[in-house]
Amino acid sequence: EKPIVQAETPKEKPAPPAPSKPSGSYKPTPVPTTKPTPPPPAPEPKAATRSHVMAKGDTLFSLARKYGVTVQAIQDANGIKDPTKIQTNSRLIIPASK
């Protein structure tokens, strides 16, 4: 009779060795971080134009000072070529101050 021989069970393969870290001054390459670009600033709201009814004694110069605009801006907004022709009770557009 032949003796009964037990078959060997296969052994698990050993895990491969972990990769070794380089010695010395190894530093990982930093990953660039991108900051989100902030949105552009919102445009400043334009001040609304207003109107002014000319009273006795009003001048374009006095209106310009009162409303913080230039005489030229008032003339341009109203198509005024000759400021001496403005009459009392005329309604003038006063442009927004800058």
C-alpha positions as CSV (number, residue, x, y, z in Angstrom):
1,E,0.0,0.0,0.0
2,K,1.0,3.5,-0.7
3,P,1.0,6.0,2.1
4,I,-1.5,8.8,1.9
5,V,0.2,12.1,1.2
6,Q,-1.6,15.2,1.9
7,A,-1.4,17.8,-0.8
8,E,0.1,21.0,0.2
9,T,-2.2,24.0,0.3
10,P,-1.0,26.9,-1.8
11,K,0.6,29.6,0.3
12,E,-0.4,33.2,-0.2
13,K,2.1,35.2,-2.1
14,P,3.8,37.8,0.1
15,A,2.8,41.4,-0.6
16,P,5.2,43.3,-2.7
17,P,7.4,45.6,-0.8
18,A,6.1,49.2,-0.3
19,P,7.9,51.7,-2.5
20,S,10.7,53.3,-0.6
21,K,10.8,57.0,-0.1
22,P,13.9,58.6,-1.6
23,S,16.3,59.6,1.0
24,G,17.7,63.1,1.4
25,S,16.0,66.3,0.4
26,Y,13.0,64.9,-1.4
27,K,10.1,67.4,-1.3
28,P,6.9,66.7,-3.1
29,T,6.0,69.2,-5.8
30,P,3.4,71.6,-4.5
31,V,0.1,71.6,-6.3
32,P,-0.7,75.2,-7.4
33,T,-3.8,76.5,-5.8
34,T,-6.0,78.8,-7.8
35,K,-8.0,81.4,-6.0
36,P,-11.3,82.1,-7.5
37,T,-11.3,85.5,-9.3
38,P,-13.6,87.9,-7.5
39,P,-16.4,89.3,-9.6
40,P,-15.8,92.8,-11.0
41,P,-17.1,95.6,-8.8
42,A,-20.7,96.6,-9.6
43,P,-21.0,99.9,-11.4
44,E,-21.9,102.8,-9.3
45,P,-25.6,103.6,-9.7
46,K,-26.0,106.9,-11.6
47,A,-27.8,109.6,-9.7
48,A,-31.0,110.5,-11.3
49,T,-31.2,113.7,-13.3
50,R,-33.5,116.3,-11.8
51,S,-35.1,119.4,-13.0
52,H,-35.1,123.0,-11.8
53,V,-37.6,125.7,-12.5
54,M,-35.7,129.0,-13.1
55,A,-36.6,131.7,-10.6
56,K,-35.8,135.3,-10.7
57,G,-32.1,135.8,-9.9
58,D,-31.1,132.2,-10.8
59,T,-28.1,131.8,-13.0
60,L,-26.5,128.8,-14.6
61,F,-23.5,129.4,-12.4
62,S,-25.7,129.4,-9.2
63,L,-27.4,126.2,-10.3
64,A,-24.1,124.6,-11.1
65,R,-22.8,125.3,-7.6
66,K,-26.1,124.3,-6.0
67,Y,-26.3,120.9,-7.8
68,G,-22.5,120.1,-8.0
69,V,-22.3,120.2,-11.8
70,T,-20.7,122.4,-14.3
71,V,-22.3,125.2,-16.2
72,Q,-21.4,123.5,-19.4
73,A,-23.1,120.2,-18.3
74,I,-26.3,122.2,-17.7
75,Q,-26.1,123.9,-21.1
76,D,-25.3,120.6,-22.8
77,A,-28.3,118.8,-21.1
78,N,-30.7,121.5,-22.2
79,G,-29.2,122.5,-25.6
80,I,-28.6,126.1,-24.3
81,K,-26.5,128.1,-26.8
82,D,-27.1,131.5,-25.3
83,P,-27.6,131.5,-21.5
84,T,-28.9,135.1,-21.6
85,K,-32.1,133.8,-23.3
86,I,-33.2,131.7,-20.4
87,Q,-36.5,133.0,-18.9
88,T,-38.0,132.8,-15.5
89,N,-40.2,129.7,-15.0
90,S,-38.2,127.8,-17.6
91,R,-37.7,124.1,-16.5
92,L,-34.1,123.0,-16.9
93,I,-32.7,119.5,-16.7
94,I,-29.9,119.2,-14.2
95,P,-27.6,116.3,-15.0
96,A,-26.4,113.9,-12.4
97,S,-23.3,115.1,-10.6
98,K,-20.1,113.0,-11.0
